[in-house]
Amino acid sequence: MTSHYNQNINGWIILDKPQGISSNQALRKIQYLLHAKKAGHIGTLDPFATGVLPLAFGEATKLIPYLEGTEKTYDFTLKFGTATTTDDIEGEISETSEVIPSKDEILNILPEFTGNITQIPPKYSAIHINGERAYTLARKNAEFDIPPRQITIKSLTLNAYNSELGEAKLTVTCSKGTYIRTLGHDIAKKLNTCGHLTALRRTKNGFFDLSHTILLDNLKNILYKDGGVLPLLPVETFLCDITVIALTEAEALKLKSGQTIDSDRFNIKNKLNAACYNDKLIALVELEDNTLKPIRVFNI
């Protein structure tokens, strides 16, 4: 029997993920629509969150390990006075408080949440605890602890505040592994109250931002109604964030066969580089002494 997933598709689709589905569900929906053999995504978004979700197909999936650690930017709304079991709108109310902070109080504590800080991920998360997902244990009401982790908050700004509603709209740029739900929880706790996220939208994921995105419904229309061109970005799209070296044909053939090449003529200092021939990505290469060693070879 012929597999449904039988198309060799190489490149990126940057989805504006809708609310109500997980990142993996969104990926599988589009993989099914495209009949794509191989697919993956960068950076998980909670079901209630929306925004930039880079989907990699074919040869682009080889880049996922090198792009997962990039900075991400989020807009989020934090409502004070009510906490939930999940720190967002999907959980049950777990605590209430009559304390609603002032705008000045919020502004005064934000610097404490910038730079390198420690964060304890939420119990409703996908972190593994003794072989089980934390959210599975949480649903069983099991007792367990999650170890703290170091994260980096590059910037955290208050965009608007409605003191009557107790709602703050903020923007954060942060490192991999940052839980925005936990950030909201910790901000509220620092202000001697409680809170939860009512909205979360990722506006940037590494190189990719909202200008690159397409809505799921629009993608369906392109595929089924309009007969338009698939909005597939080339595998090489990410190259503006990495040093690129231009190869000769002989060098390209060497890298493709797993051989190293001499680095002297390229005058590069970065350990990781992208090697291209005729504007096509040939390999990711590592600089070792005076040679460039292929660590990922692409068949584009």
C-alpha positions, 0 to 999 in steps of 0.5 A: 500500500502506498504511504500518504506521506510520499512527497520529498518537500524541502524547506520551511513553512512558518505557521502563525499557530492558531489557539486550541491545538498543540504545536505537534498537532499543527505540524501533523495537520500540515504534513498531512496536507502536503503529503510530506515524508519528513517534518519537524518544528522549532520551539513548542507553543502551548495549545492556548498560545499563538504565533510564530511556529517554524515548520521544517520539511525534508532537508530543513529538518537537519537544521533543527538542532542548530536553531532550537537554541535561538532567542524568542520574543513573546507578547503576553497578558498577565491578569492579577488576582487569580491563579490557575493550576496551569498558570494560564487560561486552561487551568482551574482556579487555584488561588485568588487575591484582592491585591492588584498592583499599581503600574509603578509597582510593576515597573519597579520589579521588572528589572529583577526579572531581566538578565540571568535568572533562575526559574522553576518550570511549571508542573504542567509542562513536558519536562521528564520526571523519572521517565514521565512527563510532568503534566502526566504526573500533575494530572494524577495529583502526584507529588514531585519536584522540578529542579530550577534552571538558569534562563536569560531574559534579554528584555522585559517591557510593560506595554500597557496596564489596566488597573481596573481589570488588573491586566498587564500587557508585556513583551519579553525576549528570552533564551531557550527553555524559558516558560512565560507562564512561570514568568507571569506567576513569578512576577505576580508573586513578587508583587505579593499577589497571584496571577495567570496568563490570559494571552500568549503570542510568540512574535519571533523565533530566532530569524523568523518573525510574524512577517514570515508567517501564514495562517493555517486556513490561508494555507488550506485555501492555497492548496485546495481552492486557489491553486497558488504556489506553496509558501515554502521558504528555501532551506537556506532562509536561515543563512542571514544569521550564520557565516556563509562561505562560497565553495568551488565545485571541487570543494563542494564535492569533497564536503558532500562525500564527507571529506574535510577541506582547507580553511585558509582561503576563507578567513573565518573565525566562527566554529559553525559555518554554512558552506554553499555552492551556486547559492545552494546549501551544501553542508554545515561545517565546523572549523577545526585547526585549519580545516572545515569538517562537514557535520551536516550534508544537504541534498538539495 
